[in-house]
Amino acid sequence: MRVLTDERIFPTEEVLSSHLGKAHTLWQSFFTDMHAVHPELAEEWRYYNDGKSWLMKITHKKKTVIWLGVYTGMFRITAYFTDKARAAVKASALSEACKEQFLKGKKIGKLVGITVKFKKKPDVKHGMALIALKLSMK
């Protein structure tokens, strides 16, 4: 279930922890790993009226790398790619399930999203692979 739908409540660490529960340790692992490998990435929380919720945009300079949404007991990240990324996706360290999302996914305009849901420890590795793939794209 989507959370962070109240525009007046900023997603502080306390608010996030209350929604994520046990997945909060995955949150901490993901951000620790991300900052260790990619210290150049910047995070920005914004409330989006079209989706009526807070989302985090993670960027490299002006390029959006991933979008992050928080749900009850989990969070997920999504990166968007064009068809030009087909070979890179196939050759990437992404899980087979993530590769299938791209290869069989529904297009939004010219883009196809790849989403990693964080529910178990291996998901941190899959999230890092998604970031690496997105950063490798020109």
C-alpha positions in Angstrom: 0.0 0.0 0.0 1.3 3.4 -1.0 2.2 5.7 1.9 3.5 9.3 2.2 0.3 10.7 0.7 0.0 13.7 3.1 1.6 16.7 1.5 2.0 18.3 5.0 4.1 15.4 6.4 7.7 15.5 5.1 9.3 12.0 4.9 11.7 12.3 7.8 13.8 9.3 8.9 11.2 8.7 11.7 8.3 8.8 9.3 10.0 6.4 6.9 10.9 4.0 9.7 7.3 3.8 10.8 6.1 2.8 7.3 9.0 0.6 6.4 9.1 -1.5 9.5 11.6 -4.4 9.0 12.5 -3.1 5.5 14.1 0.0 7.2 17.3 -2.1 7.5 17.2 -2.6 3.7 16.7 1.2 3.3 19.8 1.8 5.4 21.9 -0.8 3.5 20.8 0.5 0.1 21.7 4.1 0.9 25.0 3.2 2.6 26.0 1.2 -0.4 24.8 3.8 -2.9 26.7 6.6 -1.2 29.9 4.5 -0.9 29.9 3.6 -4.6 28.3 6.8 -6.0 28.9 9.7 -3.7 28.1 12.1 -6.5 24.4 11.2 -6.5 21.9 13.7 -4.9 18.6 12.9 -3.3 15.5 15.2 -3.4 12.1 14.5 -1.8 9.1 16.2 -3.5 5.4 15.9 -3.2 3.8 15.2 -6.6 0.2 16.3 -7.0 -0.4 14.0 -10.0 0.4 10.9 -7.9 -0.7 12.5 -4.6 2.4 11.3 -2.8 6.0 12.0 -1.9 8.7 10.5 -4.1 12.4 10.8 -4.0 14.3 11.6 -7.1 17.9 10.6 -7.2 20.0 12.5 -9.7 23.5 12.7 -11.1 24.0 16.4 -12.0 20.8 17.2 -13.8 20.0 13.6 -15.0 17.4 11.6 -13.1 18.9 8.2 -12.3 16.0 6.6 -10.3 12.7 7.4 -8.7 12.0 6.0 -5.2 8.6 5.3 -3.7 7.8 4.1 -0.2 5.0 1.6 0.6 3.9 -0.3 3.7 6.7 -2.6 4.7 8.8 -2.0 1.5 10.2 0.6 -0.9 11.0 0.4 -4.6 13.1 2.2 -7.1 12.4 2.6 -10.8 14.7 3.7 -13.7 13.5 4.4 -17.2 15.2 3.4 -20.4 14.7 3.7 -24.2 15.0 0.8 -26.7 18.7 1.8 -27.2 19.4 0.2 -23.8 18.3 -3.3 -24.9 21.9 -4.7 -25.4 23.1 -3.0 -22.2 20.2 -4.4 -20.2 20.8 -7.9 -21.5 24.5 -7.8 -20.6 24.0 -6.1 -17.2 24.2 -7.6 -13.7 20.4 -7.1 -13.3 18.4 -10.1 -12.2 16.6 -12.1 -14.9 13.3 -10.7 -13.5 14.5 -7.1 -14.0 15.7 -7.9 -17.5 12.3 -9.4 -18.3 10.5 -6.3 -17.1 12.4 -4.3 -19.7 12.2 -6.8 -22.5 8.5 -7.4 -22.1 7.5 -4.2 -20.3 4.8 -1.7 -21.4 6.2 1.4 -22.9 5.3 4.8 -21.5 6.0 7.0 -24.6 9.5 5.8 -25.6 10.4 4.6 -22.2 10.3 1.3 -20.4 10.7 1.2 -16.6 12.6 -1.3 -14.6 11.6 -1.6 -10.9 13.3 -3.2 -8.0 11.2 -3.8 -4.9 13.1 -4.0 -1.7 11.8 -6.8 0.5 14.9 -9.0 1.0 18.6 -8.5 1.4 19.5 -9.5 -2.2 17.3 -6.6 -3.5 20.0 -4.2 -2.4 22.4 -5.8 -4.9 19.7 -5.6 -7.6 19.1 -1.9 -6.8 22.8 -1.2 -7.1 22.9 -3.0 -10.5 20.0 -0.8 -11.7 21.8 2.4 -10.7 25.1 1.2 -12.3 23.2 0.4 -15.6 21.4 3.8 -15.6 24.7 5.7 -15.0 26.4 3.8 -17.8 23.8 5.1 -20.3 24.6 8.3 -22.3 
